[in-house]
Each structure stands twice: as structure tokens, then as C-alpha cells.
Amino acid sequence: MRKNYGLVIAEQDPQAYILGMGKLPQIVLREDGQWDNWLPVHELQATDYETWGCTAYASLNAIEILVKRLTNFEENFSDRFVYNIAEINPPGADPHYVIEKIRNVGVVAESDLPRPKTFKEYKTPRPMTRTLLDKAYRDWE
């Protein structure tokens, strides 16, 4: 039996970047392809409960890796914040939608909205609090 842990592909946005389509600049940051020295803190998507939030976790892992590679500073952004601003629900979410939410709304530190003990609490706050939205870092340029 095949299981789905959070990936949902929605209708294609004509503005979306698609891997292999040649729309992005070809900048090689690691010639050898080894990113081990820049991997983020290991956070499991499903420790005490399944979140169906692989798109939030994977997107933040990629951002945290790039931040560490480019600045030599290790960030740990809140997966729960992204999960809730993207309003992810089972069975998951489209990665393009999630990364667009990150790009437009921003991220906060894990300490600002950490993983709680229950899935019910994980799915809060919705809508996101004004305090956390105001605190969100979104200066990607």
C-alpha cells in the first residue's frame, strides 16, 4: 500500500518555476554536490504525530541549508509557522504554494512557535497572529 505523507500537486501555476525548464540561473554553489557541512538541525516531521507537512519541512530545510552555506550561521525556522500560514491539512500541500507563502509572508524562529505535544495544538494559530506575522523575516533579496 502506498502512503502519502504530505505532497499534493495542485493545478500548475503558469508563473511557477519547474525544475529542468531552464528558467532559473544555473549557479553552482557546491561543485561536488556534498552539503553535509550545512545540513540543518534534524527535525522529524512525525515524532509523536503525523503532520502531513513534508512540504513545509522540506522547504525550510532547503532555506536553512542555503542560509548556513552563505552566512555560516545556522538558523532554525518554525515549521509550524509555515504549516499554518500555508493552511496545510491532511493529506498535505503543493510545494509551490508553500514556498510562495514563505516568500510572501516570511518565516519566524522555531523558538517563536515551537512544536507542541499534540497535533490539535500544532494546527494553531489559524489565522496566524498579527504579532508573529509582524515578526516574520521576509527580506530574501
C-alpha positions in Angstrom: 0.0 0.0 0.0 1.3 3.4 -1.0 1.3 6.1 1.7 1.1 9.8 1.2 2.9 11.9 3.9 2.2 15.4 2.7 2.9 16.0 -1.0 0.0 17.3 -3.0 0.4 18.7 -6.6 -2.2 21.3 -7.3 -3.0 22.7 -10.7 0.1 24.2 -12.3 0.7 27.9 -11.8 1.9 29.3 -15.1 4.3 31.6 -13.1 5.9 28.6 -11.2 9.5 27.6 -11.7 9.7 24.0 -12.9 12.9 22.0 -12.4 14.7 21.4 -15.6 12.8 24.1 -17.5 15.8 26.4 -17.7 14.0 29.5 -16.1 16.4 29.8 -13.2 20.0 30.9 -13.4 22.4 28.0 -13.2 24.5 28.9 -10.2 26.5 26.0 -8.8 27.3 26.5 -5.1 28.8 23.1 -4.4 30.8 21.5 -7.4 31.0 18.2 -5.5 27.3 18.2 -4.5 28.1 17.5 -0.9 26.1 19.6 1.5 26.8 17.6 4.7 28.5 20.5 6.5 25.5 22.8 6.0 22.6 20.4 6.9 20.2 21.9 9.4 19.2 20.6 12.8 17.4 17.2 12.4 13.7 17.7 12.9 11.3 14.8 12.3 8.0 15.6 10.6 6.3 12.8 12.6 7.7 12.3 16.1 4.6 12.0 18.3 2.1 12.6 15.5 2.0 12.9 11.7 1.6 16.4 10.4 1.3 15.8 6.6 3.6 18.8 6.4 6.6 17.5 4.4 6.3 20.5 2.0 6.8 22.9 4.9 9.7 20.8 6.4 11.5 20.3 3.1 11.1 24.0 2.0 12.5 25.2 5.3 15.4 22.6 5.3 16.4 23.9 1.8 16.3 27.5 3.1 18.2 26.7 6.3 20.9 24.9 4.3 21.4 27.9 2.0 21.4 30.4 4.8 24.1 28.3 6.6 26.2 27.9 3.4 26.0 31.6 2.5 26.3 33.1 6.0 27.9 30.4 8.1 25.1 31.0 10.6 22.7 28.2 11.5 19.0 29.2 11.5 16.1 27.1 12.7 12.9 28.4 11.4 9.4 27.3 12.7 7.9 24.5 10.6 4.7 25.0 12.5 4.5 28.7 11.4 4.8 27.8 7.8 2.4 24.9 8.2 -0.2 27.3 9.5 0.3 30.3 7.2 0.0 27.8 4.3 -3.0 26.3 6.0 -1.8 22.8 5.4 -4.2 20.0 6.1 -4.1 16.2 5.5 -3.2 14.9 3.0 -0.7 17.7 2.6 0.1 20.7 0.3 1.6 21.7 -3.0 5.3 22.7 -2.6 4.9 25.7 -4.9 2.1 27.1 -2.8 4.1 26.6 0.4 7.3 28.2 -0.9 5.2 31.1 -2.2 3.7 31.6 1.3 7.2 31.6 2.7 8.3 34.1 0.1 5.4 36.5 0.6 4.7 36.1 4.4 8.2 35.1 5.7 9.4 32.9 8.5 9.9 33.1 12.2 12.4 31.3 14.5 11.5 27.8 15.9 11.5 29.4 19.4 8.7 31.7 18.4 6.3 28.9 17.5 7.8 25.5 18.6 6.3 22.0 18.0 3.7 21.3 20.7 2.7 17.9 22.3 -0.4 17.4 20.2 -1.4 17.7 16.5 -4.5 19.7 17.6 -2.3 22.4 19.0 0.2 22.1 16.1 -2.6 23.3 13.7 -2.9 26.6 15.6 -2.9 29.5 15.3 -5.1 29.9 12.3 -5.3 32.6 11.2 -1.7 33.4 12.3 -1.4 36.0 15.0 -0.6 39.6 14.0 2.4 39.6 16.4 4.1 36.6 14.6 3.2 38.0 11.1 4.8 41.3 12.1 7.9 39.4 13.3 8.2 37.3 10.2 11.5 37.7 8.3 11.0 38.0 4.6 13.9 40.1 3.3 15.1 37.5 0.8 16.7 40.0 -1.6 
